[in-house]
Amino acid sequence: MKRRKNLAAGLLAGLALLGSPAGLADLYLDAGMTSESAAAVRIELDTRPELEFLPSALSLRLATGLLLLQGREGNHNAAWLATPALRWTFGEQRGVFVEGGIGMALFLESRHESRELGSAFQFQDRLALGGPLGPGEVALSLTHYSNGGIRSPNQGFEVLAMGYRLPL
């Protein structure tokens, strides 16, 4: 129960950090499968701070949200996520993009399916490829979760997902 309260507190703190002027926040939803063949759903809010020193094709995105993992026989898991990501957009501002980031995840349980994660804290490495679709954008992402060897065992897992980002 204490971990669930910590997860909820972390999510609220992360959402508070994303407070930004209207029009700068996006809602991101994706669904996919883990390397353990479990369903995964991610919901995030992200913002793009204006950084004049970056080239126009490069931008920073700051995201926080939840990862929900289906488990066999009711062994579900969830994590609070916080991820900064760099995005390179080809062509115009709403063109095809590649995005990569290294963030963190705080899981409710240090085990998912047959994987022993070693700790509730995990690093989150994410790569995505996407482009505009309607008012938002679609992206295919590959995310790896691992504790980076800070505690044994370190049996991370991956999530391959398709998502949609909608400006709020």
N, C-alpha and C positions, 0 to 999 in steps of 0.2 A: 504494500500500500504506500509505503514511504517513497518508493521509486516512482510511482504514478504521480504523487504530489510533486516530486522534483521535476518530472517531465512536464507537467502542466505549468509549473512556475517558470521553467525554462522557456517554454513556448510563449507564455505571456510576456516575459522579458524580451524575447527576440522580436515579438510583434511590436512592442513599444519602441525598440531600436529602429524599426522600419518606418516609424512615423515620418511622413514626408509630405510636401505640398501635394495637393490634389493633382492627379494626372501622372504622377511619377511612380506609382505602385502598380504592380501587375499580379494577377492571380495565375498560378501555374498548377496544372493538374496533369498527372501522367499515370499510366498503368502499364504493367509489364510482368515479367517472370524473373525469379531469382535463379541462380545456378543450381539451386535445390529443387527447381520446378514448382515453387510456391508462388502464388499471386502476390503482387506488390502494387501498392497505390501510394502516390506521393502527392501532397497538397502543400503548396508554398505561396508565400507572398514575397515578392522581391522588388527592389528599387534599383535605379541606376543613377548614382550621384554624378553630377556634372563635374568633370575633371578636365579643365582646359589644357593642361600640359600633355594629355594623351593625344596621339594622332586621331583624326576624325573617324577612322575605321575601327579603332580600338576603344572598348568601353568596359567599365567595371559594373558587375551586378552583385548585389548583396541580398541573399535570400535566407529565409527561415521558414520552417514548416514541420510537417509530420510525415513520417514514413510508416505505413501500415503493412504488416506482413501476415499473410495467411499461414497457418500452421496445421499440421495433421492432428486430429483428435483434440482440437481446442487449444493447441500450443501456439497461439498467435503471439506476435511480438509487435512492438511499435518503438519508434525513436523520434526524438526531437532533433532537427537538423539545423545547422547554421553553415552556410556556404558562400564564400566570396568566389566569383568567377570572372575571368577575363574573356571577352568576346571580340572576335575579329569578324567584321561584316564586309563582304565582298561587294564591290559596286556601290550602289546607293545605300542610304541609311536603313531602308527596309529590304535589304537583299538577303541572299543566302549567307549563313554565318556558321562559324565553328566557335565552340565555347569550351573552356576547361577551367576546373577549379578544384581546390583542395580545402575541405572544410572538416567539420566534426559532426558526429552523431552520438546521442546519448540514448542507449537502448534500455527498455524496461527489463529485459532478461539478457544474460550474457551467453545465451544459446539460441540458435535458430535451426530447426530441423535437426540434421545430424552434425551440424557445425558447432564446435565449442569456440566461442569468440574470445574467451580469456578475460574480458572485462566488459562492462556496460559502455565504456567510452570507446569509440571507434573513429578512425579517420575516414573521411569520405572523399574519394577521388572520382571526379566526374568529367566525362567528355561528351559533347553533344554536337550534332549537325542539324541545322534547321533552316527554315525560311518562312516568309510571310504567307499567311492563309487567312483570307477575310480580314477582319479588324485586328486579328492577333497573329500568332505564328505557331507553327508546328515544329517539333523537334524529336529526333531519335537520340536517346542517350544511353550510355553505358556507365554504370557507377560501381565502384569497388569499395567495399567496407572491410576494414582491417584495423587491428590495434597497433599496427606498425612495429610489432615485436616488443612493445613495452611490457607485455605480460604473456606468459604461456598458458594455454596453447593460443595460437594465433591463426585459427582456421577461418579466414575471412570468406566473403561471398560476393557475388556480383548481381546486379539487377540490370536487365536490358528492358527499356521502356520506350513508349511513344507518348508524347505529351503535347499539350496545347497551352499557350500563354495568352491571356486576355488582359488588355489594359483596363484598369479600373478608373 
